Amino acid sequence: MKTNWDLSVFYKSFDDPAFAADLAALPGRIDALTAMIDAPADDEIAKLRGIVEAFEALNEASEPLYMMVMLTLSTDAQNPAANAAQTPLNRAGMAFAQMESRLSRYLASLDNLDALIEGDEVLRARGFALREYAETARHQIDPALEGPVLKMQLSGGKQFSELRGKLDATVLVDYRGEQIPLSAARAKAYDADPAVRRDAYEAELAAYKKIELPMSYCLNAIKAEACTMAELKGYKDVLDMTLCESRLTARTLDAMWTAIREALPQLRGYFKAKAKLLGHKNGLPFYDLFAPVGSCARTYTIEEARDMLLSVFGRFCPEIADMMKTAFEDGWIDVYPHAGKRGGAFCSGCYSKNISRVMTNFTGSLSDISTLAHELGHAFNNRMLCRVPSMMTETPMPLAETASTFNETVLAAEVRKGASRDEELMLLDASLTENTQVMVDIYSRFLFEQKVVDAQADHALSVDELKEAMLWAQEQSYGDGLDPEVRHPYMWACKSHYYSTGRHFYNFPYAFGGLFARGLYARYEQEGASFVPVYCDLLSRFGSDTIEHITASVGIDVTTPDFWRSAVASVVAEAERFAELVG
């Protein structure tokens, strides 16, 4: 079993001649495709087929380059070769974006696009993607401005995003007389010792003071740039732009938030019950949000985590278990925290090789095993998307979180079977810890980001204003469930999601994916093994239609609160059972 991921499947090293050759050839390949788009043609179907083939070949050629650089920097932020390669890759990304704009304008100019698509098998298999490109022509920057604007992004938002990542990966926390990485300090929130959790929380907040000013500049610059981009593209605002890019309507988002807001009082009851269990009288202090209870004080080795996952998912879907076994054996996963490695966890897939790479910061908690299940759910989704053409794999973020949270739900349900009273309390807490993050904390993040975006029209928020906005958002979501004196004013610096230049409001997709997954799991409970192939087919179609159409294909209407209420109800029931066991 390997605990560091293997990147040699992409290139032997940054000194590999193939890496230098592929990196050098990338701009020319983009230019060639751009010229193909601009060239006149007597046979539009033949031209379109040529564009599609070149487009997918370009993706296949660029994937290993991006994976090699991005994955290296995720675990070694100061790597000189990866940092050096990032600049030409960013420039290639800008050229690729301009090429996509040309493709959109070309497709939008074809009066008979539908007839062309329906008249050819290759084009028909990619029809949704081609029509979506044509539709996005309505929201493109003026061609005369596009090049300069994208170039300025390279030295603007993208640089601030990279700076934030390096600050997070390199700042050291003064914890009990030793210097530890920020990710290691945050991992102590799951420690069985309350003094460890409290001391790590206080040390973490003190560490953010070292980087709060540059972090605030990064956040304001990225959100100000987002406002400018939304205006240049003709969107009402940043949220409108995000919803359009997510293939989601405001009606669906409002329906989901309605159901979550209605459930907040009951979910706060869970926090208060946990506070009571841990001996707190004024709500749960932030440093005990992830505190283990009951038998959960035990920790697991990575080998035990692997065995648990293979056992649980082998019973649900052997294909998932086989993929997980491969992931552990073939170096898909970078497991442990260390200096220079970014915090959190993620999964990145490589379509051309039908593999993924998963980063975690595993310290042995049950929550860490749930995180592994989550990220390997993304990996399985990537594998299912290999059933369709690569042009049809672009999955909107709300759906992208479905397979990951479905895996969490499967794991939680399995480990609760046959549990004793004390074990049930522990397992309910583990499930509620995850699900309240998905609902309550994500709601606070959404409110906070909306406040930051709205403020850009007037001024950039100071560090104190950002902290105040975060505490306000936590009050709106957590309410009296959290101790008002012990919250987390620096969550805006902690969460990398705020600093993405390509994905704004990178918060509500987790709530959507979490609740949609619970709805799908309810179907699985009703239908059993016959639902598994339906589920796998659903994952393969995530890039092939709008969210409302895809969910409707399995009988779910996400545009009204009713579905969301039914999904939320299962979490509320767990919260009430937890309070009953504590009470």
Steps between C-alpha positions, in 0.01 A plus 500: 500500500633844403440813711650751254347542160684391191535774240739306276198379305493854355876566470806340658595840645516865400831413331323249276558617138137410424381759755703780341394394150129480584508832685675668207257349248183601686470861369544381141226241541263766632590734213438221247153433640423872502601521133278201421203678661566820304557328164218508240349165402285361221392207717399624846441149636852394404636819654308443823617141522860614453459762773351247742781250440769767540330640810491164675856419393614833644333420832671162505839661436462776760359290787832340607673839499244660728482195725878487541532866592183547707541180700867569572424848631219363719748296701817704444404866474856623448603249234710712260440293186123492549490872577704572188264292284191669639557825309503348148209277598299803611577671171385190314184504708434857390548402135270202551230727643529727195475198272181391679357847447570474128335159498191642672469786252546266206235257620259785581545630144369175347129541424466128439700377802228261617472343155877460477515332840214264426649414162817341636549227761819648648343845536174358634689325781636843602188700424443646845857631524489654153165669563623627837806654335270678256282625786798641693574733208234725654722545805841566357732793541531732201760335275707819499526485880520128556875455446610789725247407770613136513863614506428730791336210685833317487663779699186572701257246640708193412805640675298585810355148497848348480628732772219388732592135441865565583413697814278215620757233421805674651378681811602321818289479814656551845344205683621409848852614433541340158447618145248291304326548162160667500340183363639300794361753749154484342512121509521518879134616504420125490727408793345315795667736750297822552811691606670407172199620302482830687873570487516415128202730428661789686835438330325485161331838553831651610666364183243670277606833646836449326334482157165678545599813306624330181210253525253790510658655189480165321131456582395856412695498174352170386142604579544845345630331185197270505267801507682651203484174305127459568438853372715451189317175421156657535386321816289666765760423768755241610236260634306521173822415313572208734149357468516518122839328495362240743202424270276576796210743542453748783165333570672171584761669720229692689299179547801332661582795730133517606506141622834551678388821673186327623712227661755726672326502843506117517857483374606752763347259752772252404775754576344580837464132586865439410600802708311352796670166451843667500424713804434840340214723612483775238494310175778308330837677475637490146799291600265218605296488179696193389566356845458123507245357742454154646700221343616733226797588720686217323713568196557288192806417296486560127497121454192473724336783305569318173358173631185671626438671167559186295265303722219758499511583130560141396150427627350805329673491161799272422607736221552781753690269736727380218582860410572581867735201525685625194518850651670373816733259320602712200586828668187703430493649852732742681402421857675689780549871587848648488672836462445657158182303439173691471216431741171326427437231244414474131481261206622573147422271209691427179250394233755385243653249744177415686668567836469751782722644769374567853659727761407469867651601833425175683553489877291195586157630598175348379442832325824444308365166378181680392719752314673215319161357404396847381802556277491146363137568410631777275745248354218258424299779338807573282510134401131497404550813288751305292197327347422814298708720265737730688318806366195382699674463836489864616295450817339798678615538857166422671490158331873448544446463876235226464711183477731622776224567751312186391810304605496672838134405543566136410791485746304662784201268452718189495707577808184575703355154444496293817654780706461512877351808668841656555609410148177641358566830677851508357387413148210744504743771603736409217213516249360824641845659507523446125139587418483817709817615329329440166186687604565741788862595436454512123204737550726729705762490224239591239377796706857616564602484135188686392588776747860523374392508135237767564750714690737522202274756334591738782836398645738217580430355843764539768617209713270612782205530262565152363513356850182684593323374187603143576376518858172647375460215250570244772235663717243476220566130447621353830305740723494395866644161406849654524651680796493867387835560672681211332434505127742518205550850356768375258302238309531731197876445512469131579283386207677490165165495317461877529822552303416315180501732200292263288242388756327763706244410766686172528283413799140419407609207278589310818154552647341402168718191461453395862123519497460365147716203603276432799200500267676250274595284798134488603427362153773239550344396832167447323629328186815321618756363255285584196567870568881467472518490115248789490730695732811424292324605180386822669860587593611448140245760377598785733660693213221434253210730599376766741470408867121522504475264201750249637335481842155473341625196306499304826168641615625786719367857475763730650319823409265499802577468872317167539786278386748696709276479806488123468880485476547741792252301710737204520772724647253657744397151614864420576536826694191421708621145569838635609333745740285216635806284572677792669191617691 
